[in-house]
């Protein structure tokens, strides 16, 4: 049975999660089924299956969930996210992307439509009570925002419960015009628990001490956090003369010099919106002390400043990695038990810790 952990709902009197929480093997393992299986994860852009008949096999959170899935686009132009595991003997159905008329398992020839519905299999004429709904490939929920696709294995709540606050706040943003920039995107390996990486992201408290260049751009005194049910926002206000959004009158932030919207979606997605585009961080657990973070860059157009932007984002990421890896070493110390939350600057961390326990301790 998992150890009992607790967080006081009142941030001003609450202690943080203890150091052993981040090294607890049971917490790491239980997070697969109780947190990541029940939340929405990023797949990629809709053009992975641009044409009718295209298929795109992928593994959801490879190295952790390791769930084989496949995107398909049917003749009616509808995109499906399906289990990529044959319902006969468990073989992978689709091994390579491409264009097909149907899905066929190469082990025993079981065939499915591009919507996952069973079509046929040899040598089953005398089978009784066959086929049933269990012979179809399971279909996962699929959500789309602009060109971005998301799915969930067994979501606790609908997509809107996780993403709705961000979508509503940024209705004016032309998310569909963002273009993926592979040459400005990369993966980082961080020698720390995935939760420590999120802790660091969820507070601006460390910015003046860790990120000198970023601190020169943002007005630290105006930094603010907004807490929602399954997400939160850190609003970065620009210092005078620094780049900021040209906000339309319908924006609730109209009149503010917003330099960045930093949105976090429970448990592991980070959307960093800047005037030039979006930097998305997908945090992928590998072990209790190793995390892969995929930095995905989307821009509105070819921008002569892109290389400069990418260089600055890389610098900030390296600074974050260094401090998070030091914390990973520190939380294992015999002398460290737990800390306290800053009531003014660590609301996001407090919120994250409450959600972790809510999901892990759910019946």
N, C-alpha and C positions, 0 to 999 in steps of 0.2 A: 504494500500500500504506500502511496506517495506521502511524503512528509507533509505536515500541516503548515501552510504558509498563510500569512494574512497581511493586508494593507489597510490602514485606517482610512476611511473615506474623507476625513478632514486632513488636508495636506499639511496644515500648520502643525499638526501634532503626530504625523505619521513618520515611522521609520521606513527606509527603503527596503526592497527585497534583500535578503542576506546574501553574502558572497557565495554560499554553498548552493544557492538556487541556480547559479550559472554553471556549476560543475556537476549538478545532479543528473546522473545518467537516466534516471526514470523520467525526469522532467523533459529531457531532450527527446526520449523515445515516445512518450505520451503526446508530445506536441504534434507528432505526425497525424494521428487520428483525431485529436481533440481540438487542434488549432488549424493546421494547414489543410486538412481534408474538408474543413467546414468553412473555409474562407475563399475568396476569389483570387485567382492567380492570372498573371499576364501571359498570353500566348504569343502574340506578335501582331503584325499588320494583316489586314484583310486580303492584301494582294498575295499572301502565301497561297491562296487558292483563287486566283484572279478569274479563271475561265471555268465554265461548266465542265465537269468531269475531272477537274484537278483534285489531287489528294496530297496531303502533307502530313506524314507521320512525325510525331515528336514525343518526347518524354517529359512529363510534368515534374518540375523540380528534380532533375536528374541528380543522383547521388543522395537523395533524401526520400522523397515520395516514390520516385522511380515508377510513375504510372504511365504505361504506354497508351497514347491517345493518337487519334488521327483526325485532321480537318478534311472535310470533303465539300465540294460544291456541286449540287445536283443540277439537273437540267432546268429546274424552275428558278435557278440562281440563288436558292437558299443555301446558306452555309451551315454545316452540321459539325458538331464536335462529338466524336464517338470513341468508345473503348476500342483499342486496336488489338484486342485479344479474342481469338476465335472462340465461340461458345460451344464448340465441339470438344477440342482437346487442349485448348489454351495456347495454341501457336499464335505468333504475331501474324496479323492478316496483311498489313501493308508494310513493306520493308523500305521502299523508296518512293520519293515524290514523283509525280508525273500526271498523265491524263489517262483515265480509264473509263469504261462504260459501266463497270460494276466492281465490287470488291470480291476477291476470291482467295481463300486460304490455300496456299500451295502445299499444305500437308495432306489434306484429304479432299480438297476441292469444294468445300462448303462456300456457297455464294451468298452475297448480301447486296442490296441496293445501296446507292450512295447516301441514303437516309438511314442505313443500318438495318433495315428490315430483311429478315431471312427470305431467300429466294429458292435455294435448292441445295441438295447434297446427294451424291451417289450412294447406292446400297442401303437406303433407309426405307424402302417401300413397305416392308413388313413391320416397321417400328410402330408401336401403339402409342396413342396420345402424343402424336408428333405431326407437325411442329407445334410449339407453344410460344408464348411471348418470350420465354427464356432463351429461345433460339435467335432472337434479334440481338444485334450489338447494342449494349446499353448506350443511351444518348445522354450526354451531359448538357447542363444549361450553358448557353452561350450568350454573352453580352457584348455589345459593341458601343464604343464611344469614339466618334470620328472614324478614323481608320484602325483604331486599336481594339483588339479582341481579348476577351477574358473568359475564363471558365472556372468551375468549382466542382469538386467531386461530390460533396454532400453539404451544400451551403446551409449554414445556420439561419441566414436571412437572405432576402433578395439582394440583387446587385445594388439597387437604389439605397438600401440601408447602409452600405459601405461607401458608395461613391456619390450619392445624391447631393450631399452638401457641397462637394467640390463642383459638380456639374451645374448646380443652381447658381453658385457664386460666380462662375466663369462662363455663363451663358453667352456672353458677348464675344468670347474668345473663339476664333476660327480654328478649332482643334482639327477639323478635317483637312486643313491646308498644311499641316505639319508634315514634313518629309524626313524620313529616317536617313541619318548620316552615318553609314557604317564606318567611315574612316575616322570619325570623331567618337566612336563608341568602343568600349573595351571592358574586359573583366579584370577584377582585382581579387586576389586571395588575401584574406585578412585572418591572421592567426588569433582569432578570438571567437567567442560565442556570438551567434547571430543577434541575441537579445542585447548584448552590450553595444553592438553597432547601432541598433535602433535607439537605445538609451541616448547615445551620443547625438544622433540626428535630432532627437525630440526636444532639445533645449539649445537656446542661444547663449546660455550662461558662459560657455567656454570660448565663445568667439573672440573676445578681446585678448584672451590668454593664449589661444592656439592659432588663430587665423588673422595675422596682421593685415594682409592685403584685403581680406573680406571685411574686416572691421573698418577699414578706410572707406569702404563703399556704403556700408549700412549705418544708419543712425541707431546705435545700441539703445539709447534712451527711449526710443519709440517702438522697440521690438515688442511684439504682442503675440500671445497664443490664444487660439479659440478652440474649445473642446467640444466635440460632437459625440454621438453614440459610438461609432466604430471608426472614427477618423479624427484628425485634428489639423489645424492650420497654424503655421507660424508666418506672420505677416512681416516682411522685411521692408522697411521704409528707407529710401535713399537719402544720403547726405546731400546738401545743396550742391547742384551742379553735376551730380552723377546721373546715369541713365535710369529712366523709370518708364512705366507704362503710360501711354496716352489713353486714359480710361474714358469710356463713353459715359454720358449722363445717366444711363440706366444701371451702371455699376454701383453697388452699395459703397464702393470705395472711391467714388468720384470726388476729386478734390485733393486726394492724398498722393504723395509721391511714392508710389509702390514700386520698389525695385525688384521684388520677388515674392511669389506665393509658394510657400513650402508646405505641400500637403503630404500627410502620411495616412495611408490606408491600412488598417489592421489586417494581417500582422506585419507585412514585410515589403510593402510597396511605397515608394517615395516619388512624388511628382514635384519637380522644381521648375516652376514657370518663370521665365524671364522675358523681357521685351523681344528678344531675338528668337525665342522658341522654348523647348522643353528638354530638360535633362531628367530622365527617369532612372531611379535606382531600384533594382530588383535584388533583394537580399535572400540568398539561397544557403540554408544550413547544409553543412557537409558532415561535421562532427561537433561535439560539444565545445571544441576549441578551434574550429576552422570554419570559415564562412567564405563563400564566393559572392561578390557583389558585381552585378552586371550594370554598367553605366551605359544607358542607351540615349543617344542624342538625336533630337528631332528639331529641325529648323524650318523657318518659313520660306527661305530661299537661299541661294548661294550667297553667303555673306563674307566679304573680305576680312571680317573680324573673327571668322570661325576658328582659325588656328589659335589666335590669341585667347579666345573664349575657352577652347578645349584645354589649352595650357594652364589657364587659371583654375579650371575645374579639377584638373589632374593634381595641381599643387594643393588645393584644399583637401582633396581626397587623401593624398599622401600624409598630410598633417593629421587628418582624422584617424587614419590607419595606425599611425605611430602611437597616438594617445590611447586608442582603444586596445591595442595589443599590450600596452603597459598596464591598463586596467585589468585585462585578462590575467596577467601575472599577479596583480595585487589582490584580486578577490579570492585567490587561493591561499592567501596568507593566514597563518594561525592567529594573527592579531586583528585581522579585519572581520567584523561581524556584520554590521549594517550601518548606513549613514542616515542622513536626514534630507528632505526635499527643500529646496528654496521655494517658498510659497509664491514668489513673484516670477521666477524664471524656469521652474521645473514642473509646471502643470502637465505638460505633455508626457513626461516620464512617469509621473504619478498615474496618469490616465492609462498609459500602456501597461503598467504593472497591475492595475486593477483588472484590465481586460484579460491579461494572461491568466490570472487566478480564476476569473469568471469562467473562462473556457476550460481550463484544466480541471476545475472542480465541479463542472456541470455533470449532472446525473445522465 
